[in-house]
């Protein structure tokens, strides 16, 4: 392989490496759900019960441990379609809530 061919191959290799790295960064930046850990087992039951009591009903449609705002987060969808994120501490006490706005995404 002559010098020119080696430079072209090296350039393509570097471009591929940079492109792949950029793709990983983009994929990682767009999918928050990929890093979320759902609540499981007895903790899921306790967190769900606390969140549903706080909202007065609805359906649990998502959960997360170690949310950026609290220890547990439980997403509840109310009968009118409104989604409420209920924040709980490690003892399952409600420490806050937030109605999801469609413009938040």
KEKE-601465 format. One record per residue: residue in three letters; x negated, y negated, z negated of N, C-alpha, C, O, CB in turn. Coordinates in steps of 0.2 Angstrom, whole numbers, plus 2048, in hexadecimal, padded with zeros to 3 digits. Atoms other than C-alpha are relative to their C-alpha. Glycine has a CB too. Example, Ala and Ser with C-alpha at 12.3 -4.5 7.8 and 13.67 -1.06 7.14 Angstrom:
BEGIN
SITE  residu  n_c1  n_c2  n_c3  ca_c1  ca_c2  ca_c3  c_c1  c_c2  c_c3  o_c1  o_c2  o_c3  cb_c1  cb_c2  cb_c3
SITE     ALA   7FC   806   800    7C2    816    7D9   7FC   7FA   800   7F7   7FB   7FD    805    800    7FA
SITE     SER   804   806   801    7BC    805    7DC   804   7FB   7FD   801   7F5   7FC    7FE    7FE    807
end
This chain:
BEGIN
SITE  residu  n_c1  n_c2  n_c3  ca_c1  ca_c2  ca_c3  c_c1  c_c2  c_c3  o_c1  o_c2  o_c3  cb_c1  cb_c2  cb_c3
SITE     UNK   7FC   806   800    800    800    800   7FB   7FA   800   7F7   7F9   7FC    805    800    7FA
SITE     UNK   804   806   800    7F9    7EF    805   802   7FB   7FA   807   7FC   7F7    800    7FD    807
SITE     UNK   7FF   805   806    7F8    7E0    7F9   806   7FD   801   80A   7FC   7FC    7FA    7FB    801
SITE     UNK   7FA   803   7FF    807    7D8    801   806   804   7FE   80A   802   7FB    801    7FD    808
SITE     UNK   7FA   7FB   802    812    7E7    7FF   800   801   7F8   806   801   7F5    7FF    807    803
SITE     UNK   800   800   808    80C    7E8    7EC   803   7FA   7FD   807   7FB   7F8    7F9    801    7FE
SITE     UNK   7FD   806   803    811    7D6    7E9   808   800   801   80B   7FE   7FD    7FD    7FA    804
SITE     UNK   7F9   800   7FF    822    7D9    7F1   803   805   7FB   809   803   7F8    802    802    807
SITE     UNK   7FD   7FB   804    825    7E9    7E7   800   7FD   7F8   805   7FE   7F5    7FC    806    800
SITE     UNK   801   803   807    81F    7E0    7D7   806   7FA   7FF   809   7FA   7FA    7F9    7FD    7FF
SITE     UNK   7FB   805   800    82B    7D1    7DB   807   803   7FF   80B   800   7FB    7FF    7FC    806
SITE     UNK   7F9   7FD   801    83A    7DC    7DD   801   803   7F9   806   803   7F6    800    806    806
SITE     UNK   7FF   7FD   807    836    7E5    7CD   801   7FB   7FB   805   7FC   7F6    7F9    804    7FE
SITE     UNK   7FF   806   805    835    7D5    7C3   807   7FD   801   80A   7FC   7FC    7FA    7FB    801
SITE     UNK   7F9   802   7FF    845    7CF    7CB   805   805   7FD   80A   802   7FA    801    7FF    808
SITE     UNK   7FB   7FB   802    84E    7DF    7C7   800   800   7F8   805   801   7F5    7FE    807    802
SITE     UNK   800   800   807    848    7DE    7B5   803   7FA   7FD   807   7FB   7F8    7F8    800    7FD
SITE     UNK   7FD   806   802    84D    7CC    7B3   808   801   801   80C   7FF   7FC    7FD    7FA    803
SITE     UNK   7F9   7FF   7FF    85E    7D0    7BB   803   804   7FB   809   803   7F9    801    802    807
SITE     UNK   7FD   7FB   805    861    7DF    7B0   801   7FD   7F9   806   7FD   7F6    7FC    806    800
SITE     UNK   800   803   807    85D    7D5    7A0   805   7FB   800   809   7FA   7FB    7F9    7FC    7FF
SITE     UNK   7FA   805   7FF    869    7C7    7A6   806   803   7FF   80B   801   7FC    7FF    7FC    806
SITE     UNK   7FA   7FC   800    876    7D4    7A9   802   802   7F9   808   802   7F7    800    805    805
SITE     UNK   7FF   7FD   807    874    7DB    797   802   7FA   7FC   807   7FA   7F8    7FA    803    7FE
SITE     UNK   7FE   806   804    875    7C9    790   807   7FE   801   80B   7FC   7FD    7FB    7FB    801
SITE     UNK   7F9   802   7FE    885    7C5    799   805   805   7FD   80A   803   7FB    800    800    808
SITE     UNK   7FB   7FB   802    88D    7D5    795   801   800   7F8   806   800   7F6    7FE    807    802
SITE     UNK   800   800   807    888    7D4    783   804   7F9   7FD   807   7F9   7F8    7F9    800    7FD
SITE     UNK   7FD   806   802    88F    7C2    782   807   7FF   801   80B   7FB   7FE    7FC    7FA    804
SITE     UNK   7F9   801   7FE    8A0    7C5    78A   804   805   7FC   80A   804   7FC    800    801    807
SITE     UNK   7FC   7FB   803    8A5    7D4    77F   7FF   800   7F9   7FB   804   7F6    7FF    807    803
SITE     UNK   801   800   807    8A7    7D0    76D   802   807   7FD   800   809   7F8    804    7FA    7FD
SITE     UNK   7FD   7FA   803    8B1    7E0    76A   7FB   806   800   7FB   80A   7FC    806    802    804
SITE     UNK   805   7FA   800    8A2    7EB    76E   7FC   800   7FA   7F9   805   7F8    7FB    7FF    806
SITE     UNK   804   800   806    899    7E6    75E   805   800   7FA   802   800   7F4    7FC    7FA    800
SITE     UNK   7FB   800   805    8A9    7E6    753   800   807   7FD   801   80C   801    807    7FD    802
SITE     UNK   7FF   7FA   803    8AA    7F4    746   807   801   7FD   809   7FD   7F9    7FB    801    7FA
SITE     UNK   7FA   800   802    8BC    7F9    743   801   803   7F9   7FC   807   7F7    805    805    804
SITE     UNK   7FF   7FD   807    8C3    7FD    731   802   807   801   806   808   805    805    7FB    7FC
SITE     UNK   7FE   7F9   800    8C5    80F    72E   802   803   7F9   801   800   7F4    7FA    805    803
SITE     UNK   7FE   7FC   806    8CD    81C    722   804   7FC   7FB   809   7F8   7FD    7FA    802    7FC
SITE     UNK   7FC   803   805    8D4    816    711   800   7F8   800   804   7F5   7FF    7FE    802    7F9
SITE     UNK   801   808   7FF    8CD    804    714   805   7FD   805   807   7F8   804    7F9    7FF    801
SITE     UNK   7FC   802   7FB    8D7    803    724   807   800   7FD   80B   7FB   7FE    800    805    806
SITE     UNK   7F9   800   803    8E7    808    71A   801   7FA   7FC   806   7F6   7FC    801    806    7FD
SITE     UNK   7FF   805   805    8E4    7FB    70C   800   7F9   804   803   7F5   802    7FA    800    7FB
SITE     UNK   800   806   7FD    8DF    7ED    718   806   7FF   804   809   7F9   805    7FA    800    805
SITE     UNK   7FA   801   7FC    8EE    7F0    724   806   7FE   7FB   809   7FA   7FD    801    807    803
SITE     UNK   7FA   801   804    8FA    7F0    715   7FF   7F9   7FD   804   7F5   7FD    800    805    7FA
SITE     UNK   801   806   803    8F2    7E0    70E   802   7FB   806   805   7F6   804    7F9    7FF    7FE
SITE     UNK   7FF   805   7FB    8F3    7D7    71F   808   800   802   80A   7FB   803    7FC    802    806
SITE     UNK   7F9   800   7FE    905    7DD    723   804   7FD   7FA   809   7F9   7FC    802    807    801
SITE     UNK   7FC   804   805    90B    7D7    712   7FF   7F9   800   804   7F5   7FF    7FD    803    7F9
SITE     UNK   801   807   7FF    903    7C6    715   804   7FD   806   807   7F8   805    7F8    7FF    801
SITE     UNK   7FC   803   7FA    90B    7C4    726   808   802   800   80B   7FF   804    7FD    803    807
SITE     UNK   7F9   7FE   800    91C    7CC    721   802   805   805   808   805   807    804    7F9    801
SITE     UNK   7FE   7FB   7FC    91B    7DA    72D   7FC   7FF   807   7F7   7FB   807    807    800    802
SITE     UNK   804   800   7FA    915    7DD    73F   7FD   807   801   7FE   80B   7FE    7FB    7FA    800
SITE     UNK   804   7FA   7FF    909    7EA    746   7F9   7FE   800   7F7   7F9   803    802    803    807
SITE     UNK   808   801   800    8F6    7EB    743   7FE   802   807   7FF   808   809    7FD    804    7FB
SITE     UNK   803   7FF   7F9    8EE    7EA    754   7F9   7FF   801   7F6   801   806    803    7FB    805
SITE     UNK   807   800   7FF    8DC    7E8    750   7FD   7FF   7F9   800   7FC   7F4    7FD    7FB    804
SITE     UNK   803   801   806    8D0    7E9    741   7F8   7FF   801   7F6   801   806    801    806    7FB
SITE     UNK   807   801   800    8BE    7E4    73D   7FD   800   7F9   800   7FC   7F5    7FE    7FA    805
SITE     UNK   803   801   806    8B2    7E6    72F   7FA   7FB   801   7F7   7FB   807    7FD    807    7FE
SITE     UNK   805   805   7FF    8A5    7D8    72C   801   7FB   805   7FD   7FA   809    7F9    804    801
SITE     UNK   7FE   805   7FB    8AE    7CC    736   7FC   7F9   7FE   7FA   7F9   7F8    808    7FE    800
SITE     UNK   804   806   802    8A5    7BB    737   804   7FB   7FB   800   7F7   7F9    7FF    7FC    807
SITE     UNK   7FC   804   804    8B3    7B3    72D   801   803   7F9   803   800   7F4    806    7FE    803
SITE     UNK   7FE   7FD   806    8B6    7C0    71F   7FD   807   800   7FA   809   805    807    800    7FF
SITE     UNK   802   7F9   800    8B2    7D2    71A   804   804   805   801   808   808    800    803    7F9
SITE     UNK   7FC   7FD   7FB    8C1    7D9    723   804   7FB   804   806   7F6   801    805    805    7FC
SITE     UNK   7FC   804   7FC    8CB    7D2    731   805   805   803   804   80A   806    7FD    7FC    806
SITE     UNK   7FB   7FC   7FD    8DC    7DA    736   804   7FB   804   807   7F6   802    805    803    7FA
SITE     UNK   7FC   804   7FC    8E5    7D4    745   807   803   800   808   809   801    7FD    800    808
SITE     UNK   7F9   7FE   800    8F8    7D5    744   804   7FD   805   803   7F7   806    803    7FE    7F9
SITE     UNK   7FC   803   7FB    904    7D3    752   807   800   7FD   80A   805   7FC    800    804    807
SITE     UNK   7F9   801   803    915    7CC    74C   805   802   806   803   803   80B    801    7F9    7FE
SITE     UNK   7FB   7FE   7FC    925    7D1    754   802   7FB   806   804   7FD   80B    807    801    7FD
SITE     UNK   7FF   805   7FB    926    7C1    75E   7F9   7FF   805   7F9   7FB   809    801    7F9    7FD
SITE     UNK   806   800   7FC    915    7C5    766   7FA   7FC   7FD   7F4   7FC   800    801    7FE    807
SITE     UNK   805   804   803    90B    7B9    75B   7FA   804   7FD   7FC   809   7FA    802    7FB    7FB
SITE     UNK   805   7FC   803    8FA    7C0    756   7FD   7FC   7FA   7FB   7F6   7FB    7FA    802    805
SITE     UNK   803   804   806    8F3    7BB    744   7FA   804   7FE   7FB   80B   7FD    805    800    7FB
SITE     UNK   806   7FD   803    8E1    7BF    73E   801   7FF   7F9   800   7F9   7F7    7FA    7FE    804
SITE     UNK   800   800   807    8E2    7C3    72C   7F9   801   7FD   7F7   807   7FF    806    804    7FD
SITE     UNK   806   7FF   802    8D2    7C1    723   800   802   7F8   804   800   7F4    7FC    7F9    800
SITE     UNK   800   7FD   807    8CF    7CC    713   7F9   800   7FD   7F4   801   801    803    807    801
SITE     UNK   806   7FF   803    8C1    7CD    707   7FF   807   7FE   803   80B   800    7FF    7FC    7F9
SITE     UNK   801   7F9   801    8B9    7DD    701   805   804   7FB   805   80A   7FB    7F9    801    7FD
SITE     UNK   7FA   7FD   805    8C7    7E0    6F4   806   800   803   80B   801   800    800    7FC    7FA
SITE     UNK   7FA   800   7FC    8D4    7DE    702   805   7FA   7FE   80B   7FB   7FF    804    807    7FF
SITE     UNK   7FC   806   802    8DA    7CD    6FB   800   7FB   807   7FA   7FB   80A    7FD    7FC    7FA
SITE     UNK   800   804   7FA    8DF    7C1    709   7FD   7FA   7FE   7FE   7F6   7F9    808    7FE    802
SITE     UNK   804   806   801    8D3    7B3    70B   801   7FB   805   7FE   7F5   805    7F9    801    7FF
SITE     UNK   7FF   804   7FB    8DA    7AB    71A   804   803   806   804   809   806    7FA    7FC    803
SITE     UNK   7FD   7FD   7FA    8E4    7AD    72B   7FF   7FB   805   7FE   7F5   804    807    802    7FE
SITE     UNK   800   804   7FA    8E4    7A6    73C   805   802   805   804   808   807    7F9    7FF    802
SITE     UNK   7FC   7FE   7FB    8F1    7A6    749   7FC   800   807   7F9   7FB   808    807    7FC    801
SITE     UNK   804   800   7F9    8E8    7AB    75A   804   7FC   805   80A   7FC   806    800    807    802
SITE     UNK   7FE   804   7FA    8EA    79E    767   7FD   803   806   7F8   805   807    7FD    7F9    7FF
SITE     UNK   802   7FD   7F9    8EA    7A4    779   7FA   7FC   803   7F6   7FF   806    805    800    805
SITE     UNK   805   804   7FE    8DD    796    77C   7F9   802   7FD   7F4   7FF   7FF    801    7F9    800
SITE     UNK   806   7FF   804    8D0    79D    76F   7FB   804   804   7F5   804   803    802    804    7FA
SITE     UNK   805   7FB   7FC    8C9    7AA    77C   7FD   7FC   805   7F9   7FE   809    804    805    803
end
